[in-house]
Amino acid sequence: MSNVALWTRPAWNTDRFVRDFFGPATATEWAKGINPAVEVTKDGDDAVVRVDLPGVDVDKDVNVEVDKGRLVIRGERRDQRSEEAEGRKISEVRYGAFHRSFALPAHVTGEAVSASYDAGVLTVRVAGAHRGAEAHRVAIESK
């Protein structure tokens, strides 16, 4: 009997595409910190990056900047509670530093980036990131 698959998963997935396209953090950075969930969407000509950061003090512990053509979001989720005081035995919450970096189009400057934080979600809007991103068909000449 042979193994025949009637259905297979696609060779790509959205998470991997986003990581590959926007440049993942190095393996060392992944290992030593946390990896907050990120959603990147298009809103008109703008790119909107949403980062799940519940329990993070964004005023003290998060930095958003444009550096060498990249949107860089870094920070730290700190554990403010002590195990002795709360009697914790199990914790699925990860604490530590995080770093996410996304390539920006050449025409985007730091002035085009704005950020806000509400209900545990950091929202970074990159105005005009998709401006001029329409495909242009090139005519092929026959010889």
C-alpha positions as CSV (number, residue, x, y, z in Angstrom):
1,M,0.0,0.0,0.0
2,S,1.3,3.4,-0.9
3,N,0.9,6.7,1.0
4,V,-1.3,9.0,-1.0
5,A,-2.3,12.4,0.3
6,L,-5.7,13.6,-0.8
7,W,-5.1,17.0,0.6
8,T,-1.9,18.8,1.6
9,R,-1.2,22.0,3.3
10,P,0.1,24.9,1.1
11,A,3.8,25.1,0.9
12,W,3.7,28.6,2.5
13,N,1.8,30.2,5.3
14,T,1.1,33.8,6.2
15,D,3.1,33.9,9.3
16,R,6.2,32.6,7.5
17,F,5.6,35.0,4.6
18,V,5.4,38.0,7.0
19,R,8.6,36.9,8.9
20,D,10.5,36.3,5.7
21,F,9.4,39.5,4.0
22,F,9.8,41.8,7.0
23,G,12.9,40.2,8.3
24,P,12.8,38.1,11.5
25,A,14.9,38.9,14.5
26,T,18.0,36.8,14.7
27,A,17.8,33.4,16.3
28,T,19.6,34.7,19.4
29,E,17.1,37.4,19.9
30,W,14.2,35.0,19.6
31,A,15.8,32.7,22.1
32,K,16.5,35.3,24.8
33,G,13.2,37.2,24.7
34,I,9.5,37.0,24.0
35,N,7.9,37.1,20.6
36,P,4.7,39.2,20.7
37,A,2.0,38.4,18.1
38,V,2.0,40.9,15.2
39,E,-0.7,41.6,12.6
40,V,0.2,43.7,9.5
41,T,-2.7,45.1,7.4
42,K,-3.3,47.6,4.6
43,D,-5.6,50.5,5.2
44,G,-5.8,52.5,2.0
45,D,-2.3,53.6,1.3
46,D,-1.2,53.1,4.9
47,A,0.3,50.0,6.5
48,V,-1.0,49.2,10.0
49,V,1.1,47.1,12.4
50,R,-0.7,45.8,15.5
51,V,1.4,44.2,18.3
52,D,-0.2,42.3,21.2
53,L,1.5,43.7,24.3
54,P,-0.9,43.2,27.3
55,G,0.5,44.1,30.6
56,V,3.3,46.2,29.2
57,D,4.0,49.7,30.3
58,V,4.5,51.3,26.9
59,D,5.5,54.7,28.4
60,K,8.5,53.1,30.1
61,D,9.2,49.9,28.3
62,V,8.5,50.2,24.6
63,N,10.4,52.1,21.9
64,V,9.2,52.6,18.3
65,E,11.6,54.1,15.8
66,V,12.6,54.3,12.2
67,D,16.2,53.3,11.8
68,K,18.0,52.8,8.4
69,G,14.8,52.2,6.5
70,R,13.3,49.8,9.0
71,L,10.4,50.2,11.5
72,V,11.8,48.9,14.8
73,I,9.7,48.0,17.8
74,R,11.5,47.0,20.9
75,G,10.8,46.7,24.5
76,E,10.3,44.5,27.5
77,R,7.5,42.8,29.4
78,R,8.5,42.9,33.1
79,D,7.2,40.7,35.8
80,Q,6.1,43.1,38.5
81,R,4.7,40.4,40.9
82,S,6.6,38.1,43.2
83,E,5.9,34.4,43.3
84,E,6.0,34.4,47.1
85,A,3.4,37.1,47.4
86,E,1.0,35.4,45.0
87,G,1.8,31.8,45.5
88,R,2.2,31.1,41.8
89,K,3.0,27.6,40.8
90,I,2.2,27.8,37.0
91,S,2.8,30.7,34.7
92,E,2.2,30.6,30.9
93,V,3.0,34.3,30.6
94,R,6.5,35.0,29.1
95,Y,8.5,37.9,30.4
96,G,11.6,39.5,28.8
97,A,12.8,41.7,26.0
98,F,11.4,41.7,22.5
99,H,12.5,43.2,19.2
100,R,10.5,43.3,16.0
101,S,11.8,44.9,12.8
102,F,10.0,45.6,9.5
103,A,11.4,46.9,6.2
104,L,9.9,50.2,5.0
105,P,9.7,51.5,1.4
106,A,12.4,54.0,0.5
107,H,10.0,56.9,0.4
108,V,8.8,56.5,4.0
109,T,10.3,58.8,6.6
110,G,10.0,58.9,10.4
111,E,7.4,61.6,10.1
112,A,5.0,59.2,8.4
113,V,4.9,56.9,11.5
114,S,2.5,57.3,14.4
115,A,1.8,55.0,17.3
116,S,-1.0,54.5,19.9
117,Y,-1.7,52.0,22.6
118,D,-5.2,50.8,23.7
119,A,-6.4,47.7,25.5
120,G,-3.1,45.9,25.4
121,V,-2.5,46.5,21.6
122,L,0.2,48.7,20.2
123,T,-0.9,50.1,16.9
124,V,1.7,51.6,14.6
125,R,0.5,53.4,11.4
126,V,2.9,54.0,8.5
127,A,1.2,56.7,6.4
128,G,1.7,56.2,2.6
129,A,3.6,52.9,2.9
130,H,1.6,51.4,0.0
131,R,1.5,54.6,-2.1
132,G,2.7,53.8,-5.6
133,A,2.7,50.1,-4.9
134,E,0.4,49.2,-7.8
135,A,1.7,46.7,-10.3
136,H,2.8,48.1,-13.7
137,R,2.5,45.9,-16.7
138,V,5.5,45.8,-19.0
139,A,4.9,45.2,-22.7
140,I,6.8,42.3,-24.2
141,E,8.1,42.8,-27.7
142,S,8.2,39.9,-30.1
143,K,11.2,39.5,-32.4
